[in-house]
Amino acid sequence: MDQPAWFRKKKIGYGWTPNNWKGWAVTFIGIVAVAVCVRWLLG
């Protein structure tokens, strides 16, 4: 079963961009995790 990649290379610039809903979910969870850690560290 061939599944599409969650991320793909950007056409302009460096890095990767989400390719489907799973990639966007991982990106969102990462942003939330960073926000929670910052909030916890700043007390």
C-alpha positions as MATLAB code, in Angstrom:
seq = 'MDQPAWFRKKKIGYGWTPNNWKGWAVTFIGIVAVAVCVRWLLG';
ca = [
       0.000    0.000    0.000;
       1.620    3.223   -1.177;
       0.680    6.171    1.036;
       1.530    9.800    0.250;
       4.223   11.507    2.299;
       3.087   13.715    5.190;
       5.508   16.471    4.140;
       7.027   17.614    0.828;
       9.877   19.876   -0.175;
       8.985   23.543   -0.565;
       9.049   24.811   -4.137;
      10.571   28.119   -3.043;
      12.960   28.389   -0.108;
      14.289   25.796    2.293;
      12.540   23.167    4.340;
       9.375   21.127    4.188;
       5.661   21.868    4.158;
       2.679   19.712    5.163;
       1.305   17.659    2.273;
      -1.972   16.369    3.744;
      -4.084   16.440    6.907;
      -1.637   14.190    8.791;
       1.200   16.634    8.166;
      -0.957   19.533    9.321;
      -1.925   17.559   12.452;
       1.742   16.938   13.311;
       2.528   20.614   12.731;
      -0.374   21.736   14.939;
       0.569   19.324   17.733;
       4.160   20.609   17.600;
       3.045   24.229   17.851;
       0.758   23.412   20.791;
       3.560   21.487   22.533;
       5.952   24.441   22.192;
       3.279   26.866   23.447;
       2.570   24.657   26.481;
       6.285   24.380   27.312;
       6.780   28.153   27.027;
       3.726   28.800   29.189;
       4.990   26.297   31.789;
       8.516   27.747   31.830;
       7.299   31.336   32.187;
       4.974   30.251   34.978;
];
